Amino acid sequence: MKTITEQDVLRLLPMAEAISLVRESFAGLADGTAQNQPRRRLVLPTGAVLHQLSGSFGGYFGAKIYSTHVKHGAWFTVLLYEAATGRPLAAIEANHLGQIRTGAATGVATDLLARRDARVLGVIGTGFQARTQIDAVRAVRDIAEVRVWSRDAGRRAAFAADVHARATETAEEAIRGADIVVTATFAKDPVLDAAWIAPGAHVNAIGSNNAQRREIPSELVERAALIAVDSTEQARIESGDLLLAWRDTPGRWQSDPRLIELSEAAAGRRGRTSEVDVTIFKSNGLGVQDVAVGGYVFERIRPANP
């Protein structure tokens, strides 16, 4: 089994290719040629958590396994296998792989759901995931202005300078009037107001995959004309943005016609129907995405006769 490092991933996985691969993985989910298994977690009394999610795509299947501890950090690995034989192929250091493919999913959703003339991007959050979110949106739309906000003034100024964006004094200033919105935080409660979201805007909520946390308010969920998730099965476990909005009406998961999987949009079955629609992509991250991009990196690094 080959070991693939973080440096290998950064060298071999450009954002444009990651977006293409993630889009193909969603198309594969739509036509049944790809599979995904939702994330499962093992929680220890020490505060350590083991997370596992898996999938199959093309000639590969595998799992991403990672451990986290709120005080000590996180460690990510993708285990890649050959679909035809089950043979183990690679162990991939996956911190940056996950960062890139999370951005790529936002790129796919934005390309499918945002207005074609979208030019202004508003971002809340300046952490590890925010950078590739901006890269991905820029890859699919001709962005003229990026506005960013986070709680730490020094950090947001440094981040804005690094990604050629404008740091704003308030979250509202970053979001109000933006054509595309990204929330990339670990917030427990909503980080924006529904009134800030312009008609026709597209919102990518990517920060939380915890049933008790959310970045967007219930009012915005109710206002949206279309709500896309990467997996309904997984969203019902960990999408706090929707679980908390619908906690008093759980039947919405089955009955709300606005709720779709992004694979339906990738297959051309659903999408934006009006220039004034507000659309939402609630991202959690899928194992099939890790396998798709992991397989690509493996193919570019494997020896001639593995």
N, C-alpha and C positions, 0 to 999 in steps of 0.2 A: 504494500500500500504506500502510495506516494504522499509525502507531506508537502502541502502548498502553503506558503507563508502570506502574511498580510502584505508584504512588499510585492509578492507575485500578483496578488489580487489587484492592488493599486496600479500595477504596471500593465496588466492584461485585460482589465474590464472597464472600458470607456463607458460613459453614461449613455451615449446614443445606442450602443450595442445592448446595454442592459435594458433599456426601454423596449427595444425590439424583442428581446427574449422574453421579458415579462408579459408583453402583449401577446406573444405566441403562447405563453403558458395559460393565459386567460382564454384564448381561443381554443386551446386544447381541453380546458375544463368544459367549455361550451359544447364541443363535439365528442367528448368522451375519450379522447386520446391521451389526456393527462389526468392524474388523480391527486387529491390532496387529503391529508388527515389533519384535523385541527390540533392546536397546541394543547398539551397536557402539562400540568405542573405538580411537582412533589415539593411540599412546603415543610421545612424542618423547624423544630422549636428554637433553633439557634438564629433564625432569621434568614438562613440560606434557602434558596429555591432552585430546583432543577426543572428546566423547561425543555420540552421536546415537541417538534413538529416535523412532519414528513410529507413526501410526495413523490410522484413519478412524472417524468417528462422526456420524450424522445427515447434515447437509448440508455437513460439513467434513472435510478431511483435512489432515495437516500433520506437522511434526517439531519436536521439541525438540532444540536443539543447544546444547551448553555446553562451556566450557573450564575446566579446573582446573589449579592448580599448588599443591603442598603448602605452598610458602613464600609464595605471592602471592594465593591466593584462587580464587574461582569466579565465572563470568559465564554467565547463563542467558537464552536467547531461544527463544520458540515462534514458528515460522513457520506461519501459518494460511492455508489455501487453500479455495476453493469447490469442493465435490465435483462439481457438475454440469458445470463448465466448466474446472476447473484454474486459475482466475484467482487470483492472489495477493491476499489480503485484509488481512492485518495481520502486523506484527512485534511480539510481545508480550514486554516485559521480564518474566522468568519466575522470578525468585528467590522471591518470595512466592507466585506461582501454584503453583510446585512444592511449597512448604511447605504450602499449604492443601490441595492435592489429595493429598499424602502423608498428612496427617491424615485427610482424607475417606475414603481407602481403609481406614484403621484403623477409622473410624467404621462403614463398611459391614461389615467383617469382625466387629467387635464386636457389631453389631446382629444379624448372622446366626448367630454362633457362641457368644456369651457367654450365660450364664444370664439369664433375664429379671429375676431378683431381685438381680443383681450390684450391690453398693453401694460396694465399696472398690477403689480404683485405686492400684496401686503402679507407680512410674515410676523407671527408672534412666536418667539423662541429663538435663541441664538446658540443652542447647544450642538452636540455632535451630529444630530440628524438634520439640522436646519440647512447646513451647507449644501448637501446633495439634493434637498428639496428645491432650492433655488436653481441649482444646475439643471435639474430635470425640467422644471417649468420653462427655463430659458431654452432648453433643447426643443420644445414643441410649440412655443409661441414667441413672437417678436416682442420681447418685453422692453419697454422704454424706461420704466422706473420700478425699482424695488425699494419698499419701505419696510424697515424692521424695528421691532420693539421687544425688549425683555426687561426684567425688573432691575438688573444691574446696569447703571448708566455707562460705566467704564467698559464693561464687557460688550454691550450692544454697540458702542462707538467703535471698538476695535474690530468686532465682527463685520459691521457695516463697511468699514474701510477695506477689509480683506476681500469682501465679495462684491465691492463696487455698488453698494446700496446706500440709502439714506436712513440714518438712525432717527427715530422720532421720539418726542418727549412723552407721548402717551400711546397706549394701545389703540385708542380710538383714531388717532392721527394716522397710524399705520394702516388701519383697516377701512375706515370710512371712504367709500367711493372706489375701492380697489376692484378690479375686474376678476382677479383670482386671489384667494386667501389661503394661507397655510397656517395651521396651528401645530406647533411642534414642541410641546411642553409636557411636563409630568404633573400638570395641575390637577387638583382634586375637584375644583369647581370651575365653571365656565370662565374663559379668559376674554370673551368678547360679548357684546350686546347684539341681539338680532337686528336692532335698528341701524347698526353701523353697516350692515350688508346691503350693497347696492342692488337694485333690480338687475337681473341678468348675470349676477356674479356666480362664480363657482368656488366652493369651499372644500379644501382638503383637510380633514381632521386626522392627524397621523400620530399624535403623541401618546394616547392612552390605549392600552389593551387590558384594562382592569375594569371589572364590572361596577366598581364603586367610584370610579373617577370619570370625569368628562371635561372636555374643553369647550364644547358648544352648548348653548342653552336650549331648553325644551322649545322655546318660542321659535328658534331658528329651524329646529327639526320640523315643527308644524308648518312653517312657512314654505319649506322647500317643495318644489314641484317634482323632484326626483332625488332619491337617496340611494346611492350605490354602496354596496359593501363588497369586500373581496370574497367573502364566504358567509352565507347566511348562517350555516351551522356554527361557524366559529364566532360570528357576531353575537349570536344568542348566548354565548358563554362569556364573552369578555368585552363587548362594545358598550361601555358605560354610557357613552353619549346617547345611545338609543335605549338601552335597558332602563336608564333613569328617566328618560323622557316618556317611556311607555310603561312604567311600572304599575300604573293603575289601569292600563288597558293592554294586557299582554297579548290579547288576540290580534293586535296590530301586526305582529310578526307574520301571521298567515293572511290577514285580510287587507292590509294597506297596499293599494296598487302602485304606490310611489316607490316601494322598496324593491330593488333589483340587485342581482349580483353583477359585478363589473364584467364578467364573462358574457352576459347578455348584450352589453353595449359593444364589447369587442367583436361579437358575432353579428353586429348590425341590427339586433332585434329591438333594442330600446336606446333612447338617447334624448338629447335636448329637443324640445318641440317649439320653443319660443325664445326670442332674444331677451325677454324679460324674466324668464324662469330663473329661479335660484336653485342650483344643484349642489349636492353634497356627496363627497366620497369619504366614507368612514373606513380608514385603513387599519388593519390589524397585522398584516404580514402573513404570508402563507409558505409552508414548506415547499410547495411546488415551485415557487419563485426561487428559493435558494438552490434547488436542484437544477433549474434551468440555467441560472448564471454560473453555478458551480461547475456544471458540465462543460460550459463554454471555456472557462478558465483552464480546466483539466486538459481539454483538447489542445490548448496552446502551450502547454508545458510538459505534456507527457513525452517520454523518450520514444524513439522510432519503433522500438520493440519492447513495449511495457511488459 
